């Protein structure tokens, strides 16, 4: 195995052998003691994210982890198109499941005989010993092995507690059977949930030893299954991509593995097939279903010149696509990388939980010894003292603390990825809770970012179709954005005729001959130059359009003004609903734009933003100053943008939301990326982030509360060790199960 450090000073290690949060805390502590190393170890994802200075080698990091008693390795890059089973680690659930089944099958009769006096036939206690021995040795072997390994390194973890508790209960029982009175024929004892004064030499705790082992194995098994489910969204994301692709080679289609595709290759995508990688359509037109990446259910129409994303599905006609990005550079790979980075991060609350877990186990062992001494000192006898001490050892597992944050993060970020929302890290969640103002860039965020024909006003007796046919044909010869908007709308209505004698009149418009008609389109002044004056109805329509911040294009032919076309950067259909949802989340929307105030206020009115919350005519470099001013007023600001000129403002804001349809600079600067480029996703992102944060806090509250309440009960002798084991196992399963509820987020 190679241990060469990559060019960057950050590496991710796969950690093996961790069984609880205190294990992760120990590894993190050891790594951080190395000079020039900063590490964060995540128990749920079983990974360590390590930043290191020059002079530190990955081999040194691995050696440090191994010296702590665990395994470490550079993770293999995930390959979605590998054959099933190839390169996959062995299923850790198989041996765990085998030990669990063994423990349950043998522990149930042991517990039944101990709890039900009617089942206690002569010499029943010896059958209990025979049944319990494999449970405490074979089934509980992972606990004993880990406890021994930790002891060699001078450490104690949850396994230490379980091994000490079950081992003490079993050895006590063996002593009582062979050297005490418990092995006598006809021996009977009742089952108590609390402690009771009795002779220790006649008591056995085989049901506690076997029952605790079974309960904790069950908890660990369901925890492992739940952790796998929690990370399933990331695995599903990686598996979305196509496995092979039809590449055009010398005019022929050749099927090759996706890994052999290179930038510049042209490949064919038939209806129903996945698009192999990010690229540009060079031939054909179709509708593309991007729901698996963006959460958007409506297919997007694409044609020559349009960009397409790998892993989306061609829902219509045949396409030929030229690859522009492959491998790790594709949007799918970048999404997976962002999700994984977020899952490996730690929220502030989790760091507190980790610090507690690191000292928790030694404190519990001291508390168990103190409990034993207290009960012996009060004259209650060995039975009472031993029962309470074992219960303390077993009840106090810090696993729930270690799982509280990472499981919620795994599920929340995974669910976000399925909905087209990428959360960059756990610290982002804290920001979403405090935000009270959301600044919205207008162009490309609230609006589509491209000019669109919104309305056609015609003179009396003139058909709209005729206006579009003649004006669209004329504008089709121009490259101006307004001309393209008119030509695009006209082309959808029918085929456009050819233009003769086309001429661009700088600053005024265009003119030419279409189907024998001398057509003019542009400013009113251009038509006036040809003595084509707007009739009253068209003049009024022009004034109304301009008052609404739209561009009015006058059209005339054959000596008469015939129509006025309204063109503007159209508001996205979902923007008004999105802004209403943002208000519902307690946020004040502010529209920020470089456009003139007339246009900005018209857009604001259309989507429901108050005029006083419109900041217009702002130069790109002044957007940061605007965000700073709002922050100086005491507001906690979120910013939504998509352009290069938004990147600095996104970074300055307390929470940056970058449209995934925007530039790389904006996406890099944002805290949240909205893949589908829809403002509704901003409201969903804040809702999901807040829900994830609430789940983390609920988990931590339960984990802390459980230990605070359970430890005094155990020390007071009010919990049977077996019940303590069941409660401890349930606490971890509860935390993971609570996190899994985020999968149902809509």
C-alpha positions in Angstrom: 0.0 0.0 0.0 1.4 3.4 -0.9 1.6 6.0 1.8 2.8 8.9 -0.3 1.2 12.2 0.8 -0.8 13.9 -1.9 0.2 17.4 -3.1 -2.3 19.1 -0.8 -1.8 19.3 2.9 -5.1 17.6 3.7 -5.9 13.9 3.7 -8.8 11.7 4.6 -8.1 8.4 6.4 -10.4 5.4 6.8 -10.3 4.4 10.5 -11.0 0.8 11.6 -11.7 -0.6 15.1 -13.7 2.3 16.6 -16.6 1.1 18.8 -17.8 4.3 20.4 -17.3 8.1 20.5 -14.5 7.9 23.1 -12.5 5.9 20.6 -12.8 8.7 18.0 -11.9 11.2 20.7 -8.7 9.2 21.6 -7.6 9.0 18.0 -8.2 12.7 17.4 -6.3 13.6 20.6 -3.3 11.5 19.6 -3.2 13.0 16.0 -3.5 16.5 17.2 -0.6 16.0 19.6 1.7 15.6 16.5 3.5 18.7 15.4 1.9 20.5 12.5 -1.2 18.2 12.5 -4.8 19.2 12.9 -7.3 16.3 12.8 -11.0 15.7 13.2 -12.2 12.1 13.6 -15.8 11.2 12.9 -17.2 8.1 14.6 -20.3 7.8 12.4 -18.5 8.0 9.1 -15.4 6.2 10.5 -13.1 8.7 8.8 -10.4 11.1 10.0 -9.9 14.4 8.2 -6.3 15.5 8.8 -4.5 18.7 7.8 -0.7 18.6 8.1 2.3 20.8 7.5 5.3 20.0 5.2 7.5 17.4 6.7 4.7 15.2 8.0 4.0 12.1 6.0 0.8 10.1 5.7 2.8 7.1 6.9 3.4 9.0 10.2 -0.3 9.6 10.6 -1.2 6.0 10.0 1.5 4.8 12.4 0.1 7.2 15.1 -3.4 5.8 14.7 -2.1 2.2 14.8 -0.1 2.9 17.9 -3.3 4.0 19.5 -4.8 0.6 18.9 -6.8 1.2 15.7 -6.3 0.8 11.9 -5.9 3.5 9.4 -5.6 3.6 5.6 -6.0 5.9 2.7 -9.5 5.3 1.4 -9.9 3.9 -2.1 -11.7 6.4 -4.4 -15.3 5.4 -4.8 -15.9 3.8 -8.2 -19.6 3.8 -9.1 -19.1 1.6 -12.2 -17.1 -1.2 -10.6 -18.6 -4.7 -10.9 -20.7 -5.7 -8.0 -18.7 -6.8 -5.0 -15.3 -5.8 -6.6 -13.2 -3.7 -4.3 -15.9 -3.5 -1.6 -14.9 -4.1 2.0 -16.3 -7.2 3.7 -19.8 -6.8 5.1 -19.2 -5.9 8.8 -22.8 -6.8 9.6 -22.3 -10.6 8.9 -20.1 -11.5 11.9 -22.1 -9.1 14.1 -25.3 -10.7 13.0 -23.9 -14.2 13.7 -22.8 -13.2 17.2 -26.2 -11.5 17.9 -28.2 -14.6 16.8 -26.0 -16.8 19.0 -26.4 -14.4 22.0 -30.2 -14.1 21.6 -30.7 -17.9 21.1 -28.7 -18.8 24.3 -29.6 -15.8 26.4 -33.4 -16.0 26.2 -33.6 -19.4 28.1 -31.1 -18.1 30.7 -33.1 -14.9 31.3 -36.4 -16.9 31.3 -35.1 -19.3 34.0 -33.8 -16.4 36.2 -37.0 -14.4 35.9 -39.6 -17.1 36.3 -39.2 -19.2 39.5 -41.5 -21.9 38.1 -38.8 -22.7 35.4 -36.1 -23.2 38.1 -35.9 -27.0 38.2 -33.2 -28.8 40.1 -29.8 -27.8 38.9 -31.2 -25.2 36.5 -28.3 -23.0 37.5 -25.8 -25.3 35.8 -27.8 -25.3 32.6 -27.7 -21.5 32.8 -23.9 -21.6 33.1 -23.6 -23.9 30.0 -25.8 -21.6 28.0 -24.3 -18.3 29.2 -20.7 -19.3 28.7 -20.7 -19.0 24.9 -22.6 -15.7 25.1 -20.0 -14.1 27.4 -17.0 -15.6 25.6 -17.8 -16.0 21.8 -20.6 -13.4 21.4 -19.0 -10.8 23.6 -15.5 -11.4 22.2 -15.3 -8.1 20.3 -15.9 -6.2 23.6 -13.2 -8.2 25.4 -10.7 -7.9 22.6 -11.2 -4.1 22.2 -11.0 -3.7 26.0 -7.7 -5.6 26.1 -6.3 -3.6 23.2 -7.2 -0.4 24.9 -5.8 -1.5 28.2 -2.5 -2.2 26.5 -2.4 1.4 25.3 -3.5 2.7 28.7 -7.0 3.7 27.6 -10.6 2.8 28.4 -13.6 3.0 26.1 -17.2 1.8 26.1 -15.9 -1.7 25.4 -14.0 -1.5 28.7 -17.2 -0.8 30.6 -19.1 -3.7 28.8 -16.2 -6.2 29.2 -15.8 -5.3 32.9 -19.5 -5.5 33.6 -20.3 -8.7 31.8 -17.0 -10.3 32.9 -17.5 -9.4 36.5 -21.1 -10.7 36.5 -20.0 -14.0 34.9 -17.0 -14.6 37.1 -19.0 -13.8 40.2 -21.5 -16.4 39.1 -18.8 -19.0 38.5 -17.4 -18.3 42.0 -20.8 -18.6 43.6 -21.6 -21.9 41.7 -18.3 -23.6 42.4 -17.2 -22.1 45.7 -20.4 -20.7 47.2 -23.8 -22.0 47.9 -25.4 -21.2 44.4 -24.4 -24.6 43.0 -26.5 -26.6 45.6 -29.3 -28.8 44.2 -32.7 -27.1 44.7 -31.2 -23.6 44.7 -33.8 -20.9 43.8 -33.8 -17.2 43.6 -36.3 -14.5 42.5 -35.7 -11.8 40.0 -35.5 -8.2 41.3 -35.3 -5.0 39.2 -33.8 -3.2 42.2 -31.1 -4.3 44.7 -32.0 -6.3 47.8 -30.0 -7.4 50.8 -29.0 -11.1 50.5 -26.0 -13.5 50.8 -23.7 -12.9 47.8 -22.4 -16.5 47.8 -25.9 -17.8 46.8 -26.6 -15.3 44.0 -25.7 -15.7 40.3 -25.8 -13.1 37.6 -25.7 -15.2 34.5 -28.9 -13.6 33.2 -27.3 -10.2 33.6 -24.1 -11.2 31.8 -25.9 -13.0 28.9 -28.7 -10.4 28.7 -26.5 -7.4 28.7 -24.3 -9.0 25.9 -27.4 -9.7 23.8 -28.9 -6.2 24.3 -25.7 -4.4 23.5 -25.0 -6.6 20.5 -28.5 -5.9 19.3 -28.0 -2.1 19.8 -24.7 -2.2 17.9 -26.2 -4.2 15.1 -29.1 -1.9 14.6 -26.8 1.1 15.0 -24.5 -0.3 12.2 -27.5 -0.9 10.0 -28.9 2.6 10.6 -25.5 4.2 10.0 -25.3 2.4 6.7 -28.8 3.7 5.8 -27.8 7.2 6.9 -25.0 7.2 4.4 -27.0 5.6 1.6 -27.8 8.9 0.0 -24.1 9.6 -0.8 -23.6 6.1 -2.1 -26.8 6.5 -4.3 -25.4 9.8 -5.6 -22.2 8.1 -6.7 -24.1 5.3 -8.4 -26.2 7.7 -10.5 -23.6 7.9 -13.3 -23.7 5.9 -16.5 -21.5 2.8 -16.6 -20.5 3.0 -20.3 -21.0 5.3 -23.3 -21.3 5.2 -27.1 -18.5 7.4 -28.5 -18.3 8.5 -32.1 -15.0 7.3 -33.7 -14.6 8.1 -37.4 -18.3 8.4 -37.9 -19.1 5.1 -36.1 -20.4 4.4 -32.6 -18.0 2.6 -30.3 -19.1 1.4 -26.8 -16.5 2.2 -24.2 -16.4 2.2 -20.3 -17.1 5.6 -18.8 -13.6 5.8 -17.4 -12.1 5.9 -20.9 -14.1 9.0 -21.9 -12.0 12.1 -22.5 -12.7 15.8 -22.7 -13.6 16.6 -26.4 -15.0 13.2 -27.1 -18.4 13.2 -28.8 -20.9 10.6 -27.6 -24.5 9.6 -28.5 -27.3 9.6 -26.0 -30.5 7.8 -27.1 -33.9 8.3 -25.5 -34.1 6.8 -22.0 -30.3 6.6 -21.6 -28.2 8.5 -19.0 -26.0 11.3 -20.2 -22.5 10.0 -19.5 -20.8 13.2 -18.4 -21.1 17.0 -18.5 -21.0 18.4 -22.0 -22.5 20.6 -24.7 -25.2 19.4 -27.2 -23.8 19.5 -30.7 -26.6 17.7 -32.5 -30.3 17.1 -31.8 -32.9 18.4 -29.4 -34.6 16.7 -26.5 -36.0 17.0 -23.0 -33.7 16.1 -20.1 -34.9 14.7 -16.8 -32.5 16.1 -14.1 -34.7 15.1 -11.1 -32.1 12.7 -9.6 -29.6 15.6 -9.3 -31.8 18.7 -8.7 -35.0 17.3 -7.3 -36.8 19.2 -10.1 -39.5 17.0 -11.6 -40.1 18.9 -14.9 -37.8 17.9 -17.8 -35.7 20.7 -19.3 -35.7 21.3 -23.0 -32.2 21.3 -24.6 -31.0 21.8 -28.1 -27.7 22.6 -30.0 -25.4 24.8 -27.8 -27.1 23.9 -24.5 -25.1 22.4 -21.6 -26.1 19.1 -20.1 -25.1 17.4 -16.9 -23.8 13.8 -16.4 -26.2 11.3 -14.8 -29.3 13.1 -16.0 -31.6 11.1 -18.3 -32.5 11.9 -22.0 -36.3 11.8 -22.0 -36.8 12.7 -25.7 -34.9 12.6 -29.0 -31.4 11.4 -29.9 -28.5 13.8 -28.8 -24.9 14.0 -29.7 -22.9 15.6 -26.8 -19.3 16.8 -26.7 -17.8 16.1 -23.3 -16.5 19.2 -21.5 -15.8 17.7 -18.0 -15.0 14.1 -17.0 -14.2 12.2 -13.8 -13.7 14.2 -10.7 -14.5 17.5 -12.5 -18.1 16.7 -13.3 -21.0 18.2 -11.4 -22.0 14.8 -10.0 -18.5 14.2 -8.5 -18.4 17.7 -7.1 -21.8 17.2 -5.4 -20.6 13.9 -3.9 -17.4 15.6 -2.7 -19.3 18.5 -1.1 -21.7 16.1 0.7 -18.9 13.9 2.0 -16.9 16.9 3.3 -20.0 18.1 5.1 -20.6 14.7 6.6 -17.0 14.5 7.9 -17.3 17.9 9.6 -18.2 18.6 13.2 -20.6 21.2 14.7 -19.6 23.1 17.8 -22.0 21.1 19.9 -20.4 17.8 18.7 -16.9 19.0 19.7 -18.3 19.5 23.3 -19.8 16.0 23.2 -16.4 14.6 22.0 -14.6 16.3 24.9 -17.1 14.8 27.4 -16.8 11.4 25.8 -13.0 11.5 26.1 -13.1 11.7 29.9 -16.4 10.0 30.4 -15.3 6.3 30.6 -12.5 6.9 33.2 -15.1 8.8 35.3 -17.6 6.0 35.0 -15.0 3.4 36.2 -14.2 5.6 39.2 -17.9 6.1 39.9 -18.5 2.3 39.7 -15.7 1.7 42.2 -17.1 4.4 44.5 -20.6 2.8 44.2 -19.1 -0.5 45.2 -17.3 1.0 48.2 -20.4 3.0 49.3 -22.8 0.0 49.3 -20.2 -2.1 51.1 -19.6 0.7 53.6 -23.3 1.0 54.4 -23.5 -2.7 55.3 -25.7 -3.8 52.4 -23.4 -6.7 51.5 -21.7 -7.8 48.4 -24.8 -8.5 46.4 -26.2 -5.0 46.6 -22.8 -3.4 46.1 -21.9 -5.6 43.1 -25.3 -5.2 41.4 -25.2 -1.4 41.6 -21.5 -1.2 40.5 -22.1 -3.5 37.4 -25.3 -1.4 36.5 -23.2 1.8 36.6 -20.5 0.2 34.3 -23.1 -0.9 31.8 -25.6 2.0 31.7 -23.0 4.7 31.1 -22.2 4.3 27.4 -21.2 7.5 25.6 -22.2 6.1 22.2 -25.4 8.2 21.9 -23.2 11.3 22.4 -20.9 10.3 19.6 -23.7 9.5 17.2 -25.9 12.5 18.0 -24.4 15.0 15.5 -22.8 12.9 12.7 -25.8 10.7 12.0 -28.1 13.7 11.7 -25.5 15.3 9.4 -25.2 12.2 7.3 -29.0 11.9 6.8 -29.6 15.7 6.4 -26.8 16.3 3.9 -27.7 13.2 2.0 -31.4 14.1 1.8 -30.3 17.6 0.7 -28.3 16.2 -2.1 -31.3 14.3 -3.3 -33.3 17.5 -3.4 -30.6 19.6 -5.1 -29.3 21.3 -1.9 -25.6 20.9 -1.0 -24.7 21.9 2.6 -21.0 22.6 2.9 -20.5 21.9 6.6 -22.1 21.6 10.0 -21.2 25.2 11.0 -23.6 26.3 8.2 -26.5 24.9 10.2 -25.9 27.3 13.1 -26.0 30.2 10.6 -29.4 29.3 9.2 -31.0 29.4 12.7 -29.9 33.1 13.3 -30.5 34.6 9.8 -33.3 37.3 9.7 -32.6 39.0 6.4 -32.1 37.4 2.9 -30.5 39.5 0.2 -31.5 38.4 -3.3 -29.5 39.2 -6.4 -32.0 40.0 -9.2 -30.6 38.8 -12.4 -30.4 35.0 -12.6 -31.8 34.5 -9.1 -35.2 36.2 -9.0 -35.3 36.5 -12.8 -34.2 34.1 -15.5 -31.2 36.2 -16.4 -32.1 36.3 -20.1 -34.4 38.6 -22.1 -37.8 37.2 -22.9 -40.7 38.4 -25.0 -43.5 39.0 -22.5 -46.3 40.7 -24.6 -47.3 41.7 -28.2 -49.6 44.7 -28.7 -50.9 45.1 -32.3 -52.7 47.9 -34.2 -56.3 47.4 -35.3 -56.6 44.7 -37.9 -53.1 43.3 -37.5 -52.6 39.6 -36.5 -50.2 38.8 -33.7 -48.9 35.8 -35.7 -48.0 38.1 -38.7 -46.1 40.5 -36.3 -44.1 37.6 -34.9 -43.4 36.2 -38.3 -42.0 39.4 -39.8 -40.4 40.9 -36.7 -39.0 37.5 -35.7 -37.4 36.9 -39.1 -35.8 40.4 -39.1 -34.5 40.1 -35.5 -33.2 36.6 -36.2 -30.4 38.2 -38.2 -29.2 40.2 -35.2 -27.1 39.0 -32.3 -28.5 41.6 -29.8 -30.0 39.9 -26.6 -33.4 41.7 -27.2 -33.4 40.6 -30.8 -32.7 37.0 -29.8 -35.6 37.1 -27.3 -38.0 38.2 -30.1 -36.6 35.7 -32.6 -36.8 32.8 -30.1 -40.4 33.5 -29.3 -41.3 33.9 -33.0 -39.5 30.6 -34.0 -41.8 28.7 -31.5 -44.8 30.0 -33.4 -43.7 28.9 -36.8 -40.9 28.8 -39.4 -39.3 32.1 -40.1 -38.8 33.4 -43.6 -35.5 34.7 -45.0 -34.4 38.4 -44.7 -33.0 40.5 -47.6 -31.1 43.8 -47.2 -30.7 43.4 -43.5 -29.2 46.6 -41.8 -28.4 47.3 -38.2 -29.0 51.0 -37.3 -26.7 51.6 -34.3 -28.5 52.5 -31.1 -31.9 52.5 -32.8 -32.8 49.1 -34.2 -32.8 47.0 -37.4 -34.4 47.1 -40.8 -34.7 44.8 -43.8 -37.0 43.2 -46.4 -39.1 40.1 -45.4 -41.4 38.4 -47.8 -41.5 41.6 -49.9 -42.3 43.8 -46.9 -40.0 46.6 -45.8 -39.8 45.9 -42.0 -38.4 48.1 -39.2 -38.0 47.2 -35.6 -36.5 49.2 -32.8 -36.9 52.5 -30.9 -39.9 54.7 -31.7 -37.5 57.3 -33.0 -36.4 54.8 -35.8 -40.0 54.4 -37.0 -40.5 58.2 -36.8 -37.5 58.7 -39.1 -39.6 56.8 -41.7 -42.8 58.7 -40.8 -44.3 55.6 -39.2 -45.9 57.1 -36.1 -47.5 55.0 -33.3 -51.3 55.2 -33.1 -52.7 56.2 -29.7 -53.3 52.6 -28.5 -49.7 51.4 -29.3 -48.3 54.7 -27.8 -50.2 54.0 -24.6 -49.0 50.3 -24.5 -45.4 51.5 -24.9 -45.7 54.0 -22.0 -47.2 51.4 -19.8 -44.4 48.9 -20.6 -41.7 51.4 -19.9 -43.3 52.4 -16.6 -43.1 48.7 -15.6 -39.4 48.7 -16.4 -39.7 46.8 -19.6 -38.1 47.5 -23.0 -40.7 48.4 -25.7 -39.8 47.6 -29.3 -41.8 49.3 -32.0 -42.5 47.3 -35.3 -43.7 48.7 -38.6 -43.8 47.7 -42.2 -45.0 49.0 -45.5 -45.1 52.6 -44.2 -47.2 52.0 -41.0 -46.4 51.3 -37.3 -48.1 47.9 -36.7 -47.1 46.7 -33.2 -45.2 47.2 -29.9 -43.4 44.2 -28.3 -42.6 44.1 -24.6 -39.2 42.5 -23.7 -37.7 42.1 -20.3 -35.7 39.8 -18.1 -38.6 37.6 -17.0 -39.2 36.8 -13.4 -38.9 33.0 -12.7 -42.3 31.4 -12.3 -41.5 30.2 -8.7 -39.9 33.4 -7.4 -43.1 34.9 -5.9 -44.0 31.7 -4.1 -40.4 31.3 -2.9 -40.3 34.8 -1.4 -43.6 34.1 0.4 -42.0 31.0 1.9 -38.9 32.9 3.0 -41.2 35.4 4.8 -42.9 32.4 6.4 -39.5 31.4 7.8 -39.2 34.8 9.5 -36.8 36.3 6.9 -37.0 39.8 5.4 -36.3 39.6 1.6 -34.2 42.4 0.1 -33.7 42.8 -3.7 -30.2 43.9 -4.7 -29.4 44.8 -8.3 -27.3 46.9 -10.6 -30.4 47.7 -12.7 -32.2 51.0 -12.6 -34.7 51.6 -9.8 -37.7 51.5 -12.1 -36.9 48.0 -13.3 -36.0 46.8 -9.8 -39.2 48.1 -8.2 -41.3 46.5 -11.0 -39.7 43.1 -10.4 -40.0 43.6 -6.6 -43.7 44.4 -7.0 -44.2 41.3 -9.1 -42.7 38.9 -6.5 -43.9 40.6 -3.3 -40.9 42.6 -2.0 -41.6 46.0 -0.5 -40.3 49.1 -2.3 -38.3 50.1 0.8 -36.5 46.7 0.6 -35.2 47.3 -2.9 -31.5 48.4 -3.3 -31.0 49.3 -7.0 -28.2 50.8 -9.2 -25.5 49.1 -7.1 -22.1 48.5 -8.8 -20.8 44.9 -8.6 -18.0 46.0 -6.3 -20.4 47.7 -4.0 -22.5 44.6 -3.2 -20.1 43.6 -0.4 -20.5 47.1 1.1 -24.3 46.7 1.0 -24.1 43.4 2.9 -21.7 45.0 5.5 -24.1 47.9 6.0 -27.0 45.6 6.7 -24.8 43.6 9.1 -23.8 46.9 10.8 -27.6 47.5 11.4 -27.6 44.4 13.5 -29.1 42.1 10.9 -27.9 38.5 10.3 -27.7 38.4 6.5 -28.1 35.5 4.0 -27.2 36.2 0.4 -28.4 34.4 -2.7 -26.5 34.9 -5.9 -25.2 33.2 -9.0 -22.5 35.4 -10.7 -18.8 36.2 -10.4 -19.8 39.6 -9.1 -21.8 37.9 -6.3 -18.9 35.8 -5.0 -17.4 38.4 -2.6 -20.9 39.3 -1.2 -21.7 35.6 -0.7 -18.5 35.2 1.3 -19.2 38.3 3.3 -22.7 37.3 4.2 -23.4 35.3 7.4 -24.9 32.6 5.1 -24.1 32.4 1.4 -26.5 30.5 -0.9 -25.1 30.0 -4.4 -27.2 29.1 -7.4 -25.8 25.9 -8.9 -26.7 27.3 -12.4 -24.2 30.1 -11.7 -20.5 30.5 -11.9 -17.8 28.4 -10.1 -16.7 31.4 -8.2 -20.1 32.0 -6.7 -20.5 28.3 -5.9 -17.1 28.2 -4.2 -17.9 31.2 -2.1 -21.4 30.0 -0.9 -22.1 27.9 2.2 -25.1 26.2 0.5 -25.3 25.4 -3.2 -28.8 25.2 -4.8 -28.2 22.8 -7.7 -31.5 23.3 -9.5 -31.1 27.1 -9.7 -34.7 27.7 -8.3 -35.3 30.2 -5.6 -37.8 27.8 -4.0 -34.7 25.7 -3.2 -33.4 28.5 -1.0 -36.4 28.2 1.2 -36.1 24.4 1.2 -32.4 24.7 2.1 -33.0 26.9 5.1 -35.9 24.6 6.2 -33.7 21.5 5.9 -30.8 23.1 7.6 -32.9 24.2 10.5 -34.6 20.8 10.7 -31.2 19.1 10.8 -29.9 21.4 13.5 -33.1 20.8 15.5 -32.5 17.0 15.2 -28.9 17.4 16.3 -30.0 19.4 19.4 -32.7 16.8 20.1 -30.2 14.0 19.9 -27.7 15.7 22.2 -30.4 16.6 24.7 -31.5 13.0 24.8 -27.9 11.7 25.0 -26.9 14.0 27.8 -30.3 13.7 29.6 -30.1 9.9 29.4 -26.7 9.7 31.1 -27.5 12.4 33.7 -30.7 10.5 34.7 -29.5 6.9 34.4 -26.2 7.1 36.2 -27.7 8.2 39.6 -30.4 5.5 39.3 -27.8 2.8 38.6 -25.6 4.1 41.5 -28.6 4.1 43.8 -29.1 0.4 43.0 -32.5 1.0 41.3 -31.5 -0.6 38.0 -30.9 -4.3 37.3 -27.7 -4.6 35.2 -29.7 -6.4 32.4 -32.2 -3.5 32.3 -29.3 -1.1 32.2 -27.8 -2.9 29.2 -31.2 -2.7 27.4 -31.5 1.0 28.2 -28.0 1.8 27.0 -28.5 -0.1 23.7 -31.8 1.7 23.2 -30.3 5.1 23.7 -28.0 4.7 20.7 -30.7 3.2 18.5 -33.0 6.0 19.5 -30.5 8.7 18.4 -29.9 7.1 15.0 -33.6 6.4 14.5 -34.4 10.1 15.3 -31.8 11.2 12.7 -33.3 8.9 10.1 -36.6 10.8 10.3 -34.8 13.5 8.1 -35.1 11.1 5.2 -38.8 12.0 5.1 -38.1 15.7 4.6 -40.1 17.2 1.7 
